Amino acid sequence: MKRRMCAAFILMWVSTGWCAAAAAQDADGEGREKLPIDIEAARLEYVKEQLIGSGDVVIRHDAMTLKADYASFHPETGVVYARGNVEFTRGDLLWQGEEIRYNLKEKTGDFGRFSMEAGKYHITAGGSERVSERELLLRDVMFTPCEGTPPTISVHAREARLIDRHLIKVRHGTFRVRNMPVMYLPYLKRDLEGGVYNFSAGESGDWGPYALNTFTYNPHSNVVAKTHADAYARRGLGFGQDLRWGRERGEGNLSLYYINDSEPQDDDHATEEYLNESKRYRIHLRHLERLSDYEYAAARLDYWSDPDVVDDFFDDEFRSHSRPENYLAYSWSGRAHTLGARVDAQLNDFEDRVERLPEIALDLYRRPVTDLPLVYRSETEGAYLARRYPGGLRTPVPDDYHSWRLDSAHFLESPQKLYGFLNVIPRAGYRATVYSDTAGGDGDIRHLGELGVLSSFKAYKVLSERERFYGDGLRHLAEPYADYVWRPTPNLRPGDLDLPQDADIYEFDHIDELDEAHDLRFGIRNKLQTRRNGRVEDVLDVDFGTVYRIEPETGEEDYDTLFFHAEFDPVERIHLESDFEYDWYTHEYSPFNARAELMTTDDSRLDMEYRYRENEHDLFEAELNLFPNETWSLGLVTRYDRDEEEWDENGITVRRRFDCVGLGMGYRRSQHDHQIFAYFWVLEFGDTSPRLGI
């Protein structure tokens, strides 16, 4: 039977030593420091002032647990000696070896040869010594995120220090690939709980030869940080710091980047003021906070040194956010109303912006009016608005303008259902808009009335109750609708957005663009629905219609364009989408957009998109990512400009996964640049694609 000395008995033994020692100590009037420990072993005995255990020994003290085949403990000195399958645990630190000598009082010791796990890394050492409670001295040390022998990548050093169980400091180390030294490391400091180094290098027409270095780490459990140190042969040195944070109710990110650019690029739009400025930077901040179930706050800041810094160095980011945005927003939604506030500012003088300093809006939801068959709703907002045109551009721009504006719209509606299926909602409304400044120079009030009727109905038909490839059963839903609106001519009318002198009022947004109207908007929405995974989902959703102008203005046709939007999901991993407007009279489609997403069970993915707008762009692009989880994977990207009748971009990336690291190589070419690149990443930390600048 395994014997166990309970913690209380051992504590008494340790604190008194032996009976004779206890008597002598009592005579001296001195007490000893107590060490509350718990010892278990198959055999436990006290020999020559030492407690000796053998067979499945377990020693516990504070946050430390030590397991071994044999162990001895000296109560006087507090020294524990253990050998044979030793396992030492303290917090999240796990150490394994054959022999250890550890002082419980001083929390120091000699660990000998060992191996341990720290974060996502494996550490082995020929010798070790705990020099303090926080620090472990390692000799002939090797650490790696890999499992193999020898590991694919590793760091070796004669001596290293492990601090607080996760921070390792190495001097005069070597970085090895398959045990072959490839880089000398005079000094290395690494957080083993979250740090990873990513490297990409290549050659670009705009950058020349370059090397991009990124170190990713976790300064806090809810924060991921990336430090960038980049070298461009033609452009200079660039440095950046990214932070991304998230918790239950809030998330955001901060990105900083600076480069002393030796060759700023001319994009044919910026003035000499920007072209001659070598100090280029980008500051980006975004945060979303859900303050409660009913309210949230959001903020975004983009501060750029010039209009092209993101395009030059962060091409992928530029495609999704080509313009800087700067705002603060707050929204609170109750059962009866929504209250919101927003501030928009022009922080970059090269951007075209409507400033809102601030804007406050209150929307009242539909609510019954006493016992009458009426509901009431309203929309009210007040703002100081300023239209800021960009400065520093070669083309002339209009003068800025500004005004206080208070807009309030009120509607009465009478929802009815006729014949048991037809929804009819007559409405009457009035909108008053107060301006402190108008195009005429003085303040004024715009009065705008509105009458209208919205009607619609829904019809269903079950087409199939059988389970097919698209889902379980199939139902058709059709919803025709028509919306009649009449607005008489207001006393103040809008003009051309870029020629405010031709208007009665300044134009800032859609509120100022409201004018007389006598129209009928009608269309039909069709859906095919099925059941997938216990939920009703749309297989097909198509909405199309047009506007009939009952009283067209001079130069207008009777019918506006045909609008069309469709989404098609035949199976869970295929999504098709298209939208366009068709001109009945010129037979032109503008805009016309189409998108396709195809995914497979192994996470391979094909994305295709076509975008057309008359006199602006006519582009096709596609991106293919094959076998991302396999040993070999392939990425392809292409963009074709039909207006220019040439390929805007083509690229290929080949990736190879080894046991713990991945290697990628590729080539991308655009109209004005080309780039050859290679990068690697540690599989344990996920794939980190290179930042491309073409």
ZIRACOR-V924812 format. One line per field, one symbol per residue. burial: # if it has 16 or more other ideal C-beta (glycine too) atoms within 10 Angstrom, else .. A space follows every 10 residues. Layout:
burial->???
This chain:
burial->....#....# #.#####... .......... ....#.#### #..#...... ####..#### #..#.##### #####..### ###..##### ..#####.## ##.#..###. ##.#.#.##. #####.#### ....####.. ######.... #######.## ##..###### ..#..#.... .......#.# ########.# ##.#.##..# .#.#####.. ...###.#.# ##..##.#.# .##.#..... .#.######. #..##....# ...#.....# #######... ....###### ##.####### #####..#.. ...#.##### #.#....#.# ######.#.# #.####.##. #.#....... ...##.###. #.#.###### ..#....... ###.#.#.#. #.#....... ...####.#. #.#.#.###. ...#.#.#.# .######... .........# #.###...#. #######..# .#.##....# ..######.. ##.#..#### ###.#.#### ........## ########.. .........# ####.####. ....###### ##......#. .#.#.#..#. ...####### .#.....### #..###.... ..###.#### #......##. #.#.#.#..# ##.###.### ..###.#.## ##..#.#### ####
